[in-house]
Amino acid sequence: MKNVVLFFITCIIATIGFFAALSMKTPWIGFGVAFSVWLLFIWITTEPQR
């Protein structure tokens, strides 16, 4: 259940980042935010269970 909530939060933040990149002069900031959120999500959810 925690992974589903994190997935939805990741989708929302990444979508906002990508839409912000569309309207920026330098879109790399928006792309950086969106892709870093996805990398953080993958890093958190693929940790081995203890």
PAGU-765848 format. One record per residue (C-alpha): x, y, z; residue in three letters; residue number from 1. Coordinates in Angstrom, 3 decimals. Each point is the difference from the previous one (the first is absolute). Last residue first. Layout:
N
X,Y,Z,ALA,NUM;
...
END
This chain:
50
15.034,-6.608,6.082,ARG,50;
-1.626,0.622,-3.363,GLN,49;
2.411,0.828,-2.819,PRO,48;
-0.269,3.546,-1.286,GLU,47;
-1.745,0.152,-3.364,THR,46;
-2.795,2.364,1.086,THR,45;
2.210,2.802,1.320,ILE,44;
2.452,0.054,-2.923,TRP,43;
-2.776,-0.182,-2.574,ILE,42;
-1.854,2.887,1.649,PHE,41;
3.198,2.069,0.272,LEU,40;
0.722,-0.608,-3.671,LEU,39;
-3.536,1.087,-0.920,TRP,38;
0.278,3.150,2.127,VAL,37;
3.393,0.723,-1.564,SER,36;
-1.541,-0.316,-3.466,PHE,35;
-2.706,2.569,0.690,ALA,34;
2.213,2.472,1.852,VAL,33;
2.747,-0.140,-2.614,GLY,32;
-2.500,0.356,-2.843,PHE,31;
-1.447,3.083,1.642,GLY,30;
3.452,1.509,0.513,ILE,29;
1.083,-0.961,-3.508,TRP,28;
-2.843,2.022,-1.550,PRO,27;
2.033,3.196,-0.389,THR,26;
-2.417,2.686,-1.126,LYS,25;
-2.760,-1.760,1.889,MET,24;
-3.556,-0.713,-1.199,SER,23;
0.374,-3.617,-1.060,LEU,22;
2.297,-0.788,2.914,ALA,21;
-2.799,0.913,2.401,ALA,20;
-2.198,-2.632,-1.618,PHE,19;
2.771,-2.592,0.466,PHE,18;
0.529,0.942,3.640,GLY,17;
-3.727,-0.005,0.771,ILE,16;
-0.297,-3.435,-1.595,THR,15;
2.973,-1.252,2.007,ALA,14;
-1.514,1.250,3.264,ILE,13;
-3.364,-1.629,-0.704,ILE,12;
1.467,-3.293,-1.196,CYS,11;
2.324,-0.220,3.001,THR,10;
-2.884,0.614,2.400,ILE,9;
-1.997,-2.742,-1.729,PHE,8;
2.920,-2.429,0.171,PHE,7;
0.708,0.797,3.641,LEU,6;
-3.619,-0.793,0.861,VAL,5;
0.178,-3.253,-1.935,VAL,4;
3.306,-0.941,1.629,ASN,3;
-1.408,0.540,3.495,LYS,2;
-2.895,-2.324,-0.767,MET,1;
END
